[in-house]
Amino acid sequence: MDVLSSITQWIADNIFSQPAFLIGLIALIGLIAQRASFSNTVLGTLKTAVGFLILSQGADLVVGALLGLVPMLEGAFGFEAAALGGARLDEFVATYGGYATLIMTFGFLINVLIARLTPLKYIYLTGHLMWWISLVILAAMVEITPDASATGYVVIGSIIAGVYWTLQPAYIQPLMRKLTGHNELAYGHTSSSNVWLAAKLGRFVGKPEQSTEEVKLPAWMGFFRDITAGTAMVIGVMLVIATLIGGVRGAEGQGLEGIVPAIMLGLRFAMGITVLLFGVRMLIAEIVPAFRGIAMKIVPDAKPALDCPIVFDYAPTAVIIGFLSATVVFFIFMVIFGVTGLAVIVPPFIMLFFPGGAGGVFGNMVGGVKGAILGGAILGLFLAVGQALITPMLGNSAPELAQLADPDWYIIFLIFRAVLAPIMPLFGG
């Protein structure tokens, strides 16, 4: 058992925790399976890994800008943002992290096995979310039976994770085909529930021909058609307004002295989006042909399920609209919950941006501008209600998981907490 744990720990630490390496390895296997030339194999492998790193770097730039805007919005609206993690989460990981590692490793193997043996040909490659989902599943089990055996945690958790990583891309795939116009890529992200709702409900509020990318603008607003310039303007103006409000409220560093930093933060945000989209294009250009080798030789017709930014390039303006809409709705619920005393929730800006942007893209696909707004609003509603509802339920494990969550986290926790309630006590320590 110690040898197995050491092997799986090494795999988790050196492969799953290094998604660029994992993606490059998958591309390498696919190219070798196609018997590509040595030169093309090296080229495709390295460009796939580098494309993912560029995407990740762009995402990091966006995250950095999001964290930078928190003090400005705190000063403007008087809330305290959630810390990204805490002692409780650290303690949970220290106690149960080894189980999460095993769940992640065996769950991935189950995902590949299901893809090999069934018509559900999806291989989940969003490495960081594999880790978080493993923790969420563990938290559900710990809340039911804190002293369950290691075997119970790992066996049940691996099965749940492997099945989720297969089914989640599968039910979103019809929407991905409609969005991308092909069947080569799958959506592997824990925001699947809100993008599915955005695509199903967006048609009732708008029309696809009124796309965010084709809306008619006055000549003087033509720069909004460029995602870099449009993002810099929208975020910059929003932050300038926020810092001026903060100055009126007496927040330190806000007001007139905060105007230039606000503009610079908007520019950095736009830079992050631009880098991210460049990385997405490069990654897709390399991973799709490389993955055909796996689809032909190892898992017939397999499709890679990748992180949510892979859809951003199909409607980049909708990404920003979805983010802003999600943020507004979350703030509305934050005020309502605070005034009524129902709950105290804190805005998770990273989660509002990425799943909110994806919701905007899928909502825009069927409902144009109004659909994009609705797609973001659905995400804001999910995060606000989910955070208020689930945080108290994680009192014996890691309440921070509710603050760091995407919509699927809440659904997974609620469903499997109920399903496993009569099962987990059988594995009590």
Secondary structure, DSSP 8 states (H G I E B T S, - for coil): -HHHHHHHHHHIIIIIT-HHHHHHHHHHHHHHHTT--HHHHHHHHHHHHHHHHHHHHHHHHHHHHHHHHHHHHHHHH------SS-HHHHHHHHHHHHHHHHHHHHHHHHHHHHHHHSS--EEE--HHHHHHHHHHHHHHHHHH-TTB-HHHHHHHHHHHHHHHHHHHHHHHHHHHHHHHSSSS-EE-STTHHHHHHHHHHGGGT--GGG-TTT----GGGGGGGSHHHHHHHHHHHHHHHHHHHHHHHT-TT-GGGGHHHHHHHHHHHHHHHHHHHHHHHHHHHHHHHHHHHIIIIISTT-EEEE-GGGGGGGSHHHHHHHHHHHHHHHHHHHHHHHHHTS------HHHHHHHHHHHHHHHHHHHHHHHHHHHHHHHHHHHHHHHHHHGGGGTTS-THHHHS--HHHHHHHHHHHHHHTTTGGGGB-
